[in-house]
Amino acid sequence: MIYRVRGRLREAEAAEFHRKLTDRTIAAQKPDGQEIVDSMGRAVVADGGEVVWSETCYCPTPLAHERETVLDRYFDAIATNEITDHETYPGRPFMAHLDELASKS
């Protein structure tokens, strides 16, 4: 299944999230770490500050493992909607935004 995901980044955790995305800590997580990294590469910061991305997940509950291990630590107000394929969204690339926040820490 593929989902459109929306959430609010916990900016106080941005530097840690950036580090774990770029040092491959999250990518090494099985079975979904690389998909989390890839989905953050697809993510954008929309008007109003909400982060939006598409992500593949095979859990019976959408993003259950991803939320338990990563997403709920770094995002609030996560919402999912099933979609048919990965989508692109208007907004600033999330990784550029995260780079900027991490460099200020």
C-alpha positions as CSV (number, residue, x, y, z in Angstrom):
1,M,0.0,0.0,0.0
2,I,1.1,3.6,-0.6
3,Y,0.0,6.4,1.6
4,R,0.0,10.2,1.5
5,V,1.3,11.2,4.9
6,R,1.0,14.6,6.6
7,G,2.6,15.6,9.9
8,R,4.2,18.5,11.8
9,L,7.9,18.2,12.4
10,R,9.0,18.5,16.0
11,E,11.7,21.1,15.3
12,A,13.4,20.5,18.6
13,E,14.2,17.0,17.3
14,A,15.3,18.2,13.8
15,A,19.1,17.9,14.3
16,E,18.8,14.3,15.7
17,F,16.4,13.3,12.9
18,H,18.8,14.8,10.3
19,R,21.7,12.9,11.7
20,K,19.9,9.6,11.8
21,L,18.7,10.1,8.2
22,T,22.1,11.0,6.9
23,D,24.3,8.6,8.9
24,R,22.3,5.6,7.7
25,T,21.0,4.8,11.2
26,I,17.4,4.8,10.0
27,A,18.3,3.2,6.7
28,A,19.7,0.2,8.6
29,Q,16.4,-0.4,10.4
30,K,14.7,-3.5,9.1
31,P,12.3,-3.9,7.3
32,D,11.4,-0.3,6.5
33,G,14.4,1.9,7.2
34,Q,15.3,2.6,3.6
35,E,11.7,3.4,2.7
36,I,11.6,5.9,5.5
37,V,14.8,7.6,4.2
38,D,13.4,7.5,0.6
39,S,10.1,9.0,1.7
40,M,11.8,11.9,3.5
41,G,13.6,12.5,0.2
42,R,10.1,12.8,-1.4
43,A,8.7,15.0,1.4
44,V,8.0,18.7,1.1
45,V,7.2,21.4,3.6
46,A,3.9,22.8,2.4
47,D,2.5,26.3,3.1
48,G,1.7,26.5,6.7
49,G,4.6,24.3,7.7
50,E,3.0,20.9,7.4
51,V,5.3,18.1,6.0
52,V,3.7,16.0,3.2
53,W,5.1,12.9,1.6
54,S,4.2,9.5,0.1
55,E,5.4,6.3,1.6
56,T,5.0,2.6,0.9
57,C,4.0,0.4,3.8
58,Y,2.8,-3.2,4.1
59,C,1.6,-3.1,7.8
60,P,-2.0,-4.0,8.4
61,T,-2.3,-0.6,10.2
62,P,-0.9,2.2,8.0
63,L,2.7,3.0,9.0
64,A,2.4,1.1,12.3
65,H,6.1,0.0,12.5
66,E,7.4,3.3,11.0
67,R,5.5,5.3,13.5
68,E,6.5,3.2,16.5
69,T,10.2,3.2,15.6
70,V,10.8,6.6,13.9
71,L,7.9,8.9,12.8
72,D,6.2,9.5,16.2
73,R,9.5,10.6,17.7
74,Y,9.9,13.4,15.0
75,F,6.4,14.3,14.0
76,D,3.1,15.3,15.6
77,A,-0.4,15.1,14.1
78,I,0.4,12.4,11.6
79,A,-2.4,11.6,9.2
80,T,-2.5,9.0,6.4
81,N,-4.6,8.5,3.3
82,E,-4.3,5.5,0.9
83,I,-3.2,6.5,-2.6
84,T,-2.5,4.5,-5.8
85,D,1.1,5.6,-6.5
86,H,3.8,7.9,-5.1
87,E,2.9,11.5,-5.6
88,T,4.8,14.8,-5.7
89,Y,3.5,17.8,-3.7
90,P,4.1,21.5,-4.0
91,G,6.4,22.9,-1.3
92,R,10.0,23.2,-0.2
93,P,12.0,20.0,-0.2
94,F,11.9,18.7,3.3
95,M,15.6,17.6,3.4
96,A,16.7,21.1,2.6
97,H,14.5,22.4,5.4
98,L,15.8,19.8,7.8
99,D,19.5,20.6,6.7
100,E,18.8,24.3,7.6
101,L,17.2,23.5,11.0
102,A,20.0,21.1,11.9
103,S,22.7,23.6,11.0
104,K,21.2,26.1,13.5
105,S,21.5,23.6,16.4
